[in-house]
Structures are given as C-alpha cells and as structure tokens.
Amino acid sequence: MARIVVVGAGMGGLAVAARLAVKRHDVTLCERSDAAGGMLRAVAGTDAADGFSFTSGPAVLTLPAVFRDLFLKTGAALEDCVDLVGVDPTTRCSFDRGATVVDIPNATRAGAAAAFEAAFGAGAGADWNRLMDRGAAMWGVMRTGFFEVPAEPDKPRSPAGGLKDFRTTMPWRKLRPFVRGTLRDPRQRAHAERFALDAGLDPRRAPATVAVLPYLEQTFGLWTVRGGLHTMAEALHARCLDLGVKFRMGTEVAEVSEAGGRVDGVVLADGGRLDADAVVWERSAADPAAVPGYLELHLALRGRTAGQPYRTYLFPDDPAAEAAALFGTDADGLPADPTLCVLAPPDRAPEGHEAWTVQVRVPAHGTAGAPGRRLDWTRPDLRESAVQTVLDLMARRGLPVADRLVRHELRTPADLEQAVGAPGGAVAASPVAGGQPNRSPVPGLYAVGASAHPGGGLIGVGMGAASVAELIGKP
C-alpha cells in the first residue's frame, strides 16, 4: 500500500483518487477550496427559496463511456448514481439574428446531414459527412495512440504513429484552413470552429484534430445529468469517501518535497507537510496570456419559451472575426460580437419558469500590465456592462429575455480564479491539445487535469486519470 497525495479535487483529481483507492492505496486528497468538483459545481447561494438553481462549468457530457468505466470499476454503475439523459437536439444553431436556425438531432449521421441540407442548401449535408469521415479516421488513430496512453518525458507522444497515421491526423494543419477546405457554407464553418472556441482554442491556430470533437458528439451522443452535471461530481466525491479516500478541504499545497532524488511528500501553505510515496497534482490552470476565460450569466426567468432546446448557440454576424477579437492583443474591452451559448435545462426552475445559463468566451482576468489579452474582471463597471451586453446581444439575435428577468448571477474569470485557483480564470478545455506529461522526470510525481495529457474537458481529464492510475499501478 503506497501513500499517495492527490492535489486538487476537480474531476481529474477525484477520478484518479477513486481509481487509486480501489487499487488499495492509502489516498489523501488536498483541496484549497471548501468544495469538490473544481469548475463543476452548484452556484453558491442560488438554490434559494425562489426555486431557481444553476450549475457552473461544463453542462454536457460527450463519450459517457469514460465515466461509465470509472464508476463501474470503482464500485457501481454511473446510472445507479446519477440520472443520465440524452440531449436532443444536441444543439440549436441560430444564425443571421435568428433568421436561420438548425436543430441538430442527437447521435444520427443521417439526421445531422439532413438538418444541414435543409438549412444551408444542397450539398451541405454531404460536406458535413466528409468532415465527420475525417473526424472518424482521426479518432481511429488518436484513441489508442494518444488518448488511451500516458505521456511520459522519455516517451514523446504524438497522435500519429506511422506514415498513414501521420497523413490522417495532419499534425501540421490548422483547423480553420482544414474546415474551409471541407465545408463551403460559412455558417457551417462557424459551427465546426465553435468546438475550438468552446475549448479556449484559437481556430486559426488549433490543430485540425479538433475535428474529432464534433465526430464524437455526433457518434456517441450528447448527454447531461438531471439536476445538473455537478451532481456527477458530487457522486464521485461520495464514491471516493466510500473507498476510504481522506479529504483535507481548505488545504492548499505549496510545493512537492523531494529526498534522495524522488518525491517524499508535499509542503502545505500553512507550513505543515504530508509524507507520500507518490504525488498526483491536478493541473487545470492554463496560461492566461494564451487561453481566454469564460463568463457565465445565470438568468432566472418568468414564464417559459415554447420549444426552447437544452443548448442554443447564438452566432454573431461575422463568426470568422470572433477569433481575432478574442485572441488578439491589440483590442481592449469585452469582444463586441461574441458567440453566446444558451443553456436551458428543463428542471432547474419553479413550474412555469426557466433557469438559463449563458456562457461566453472572454479574455482572462488580469490587472494592468499583465501579458496577453486580459481584463480586470473585478471592476464593477466591467461586470455591469457585461451583463447588459449579453442581454442586448440575446435580444438582437432573436432571444430577448430582459423583460422576463427575475434575477441574475454573474460569474467572471476573476470569480473562477478565486474559486479554483486557476490564474486569470483561464482553464484549458480541449482533449486534443495535449499538455504536460502524466509522469514527471522526478520519480513519484504525476499530473492529471486539463493542463496535463491528453488535455481538458471531461473526456480528457477522465482518460488522463485512468492513465495515471495505471502508471502508478497496484501496491
């Protein structure tokens, strides 16, 4: 039985703690905040008497097999712990200020192609199928050659193996030119590129392998959990407790200590220490100079919107210009015309009302002089203007709600930085972007989380946790 300290109780930290505990290791998990789940958590103070409640962080799950495997191998099936439900349509895409709407059905190739054909004209369905075929080929290479294998400093990993794999994954090619060479309609291109923007990646510089993300969504479906996806984090926390993981909440780890050339524990911020044979550090923070943050506006609304799906993307007039506004260093202030993601779960509000969350990619938090595209999100005027900007954009794009507003809650990159410790509130969310190796050159030190291999998002952190547990192995 090895003594293992896991640093961070996000989904990656919880997942690796559960997998190690079931292997009979002595696991202690240190979390700087007072809540487990990392970005994925109930919004504090919103489960109020008025009956509206909200979840912060990811709202949907792709490739649920990653978490089905985790829960099954640590004690009980995922569906025995949470109510997993499909999202259909997976997405409503709204273009041209609401004049063009595409409802993409869940987990059907033919249905998705037909929806695009009906909205964008002849050939759009075939174009989309070509992109999905390339995504399928990339997934065939990357699943076993990238996602399911750990990254180690002495064993460099690439999505491509032989020459055929190299040609399939095209590591030299960027997403935007790849998409433009496959899809003819600019609105369909915007839909494909938003998978990069959602993950905090610039589609002009993101790898073409981001195309596996729409393929996974279309092939394996899009899912959520009744009551909010944060209940899956709560279930995983409970699973860890059942397995004997010891939690030290409100405990910040300052550094890893070494002796004799290997890890021997951690030093706490209060000066204490914990001895350990191995340390797993959850690396969720990204470089705020390179990765944007995101803003969440939670809206308690009177009445209901007929036919409102779970997830709607309200695209700007010029979607291709969004990347320059978000990732450029010469702009100042909130991007003027960003994509809005509107989440409308049907079970988070009193009867006859709605609880929506609007997510927007925005510059990370930072004060004057900070590198990169940063904004000081502690400024009251910026927070107030952000709320009004989002409401105005919703109205302009055909989804007005201001006159139905009961109350709102705003979560900015500064709030995320305070909650989870991610500098600038910048968190990588792409499972294809890679990250630091899972095994450090220092014996006994490992990494999981959004900034560790294979990358972010629930898919990436879940697969990375499985790889690290296998690296450490049984006692």
Secondary structure, 3 states (H helix, E strand, C coil): CCEEEEECCCHHHHHHHHHHHHCCCEEEEEECCCCCCCCCEECCCCCCCCCCCCEECCCCEECCHHHHHHHHHCCCCHHHCCCEEECCCCEEEEEHHHCEEEEECCCCHHHHHHHHHHHHCCCHHHHHHHHHHHHHHHHHHHHHHHHCCCCECCECCCCCCCHHHHHHHCCCCEHHHHHHCCCCCHHHHHHHHHHHHHCCCCCCCCEHHHHHHHHHHHHHCEEEECCCCHHHHHHHHHHHHHCCCEEEECCCEEEEEEECCEEEEEEECCCCEEECCEEEEECCECCCCCCCEEEEEEEEECCCCCCCCCEEEECCCCHHHHHHHHHCCCCCCCCCCCCEEEECCCCCCCCCCEEEEEEEEECEECCCCCCCCEECCCCHHHHHHHHHHHHHHHHHCCCCCHHHEEEEEEECHHHHHHHHCCHHHCECCCCCCCCECCECCCCCEEEECCCECCCCHHHHHHHHHHHHHHHHCCC
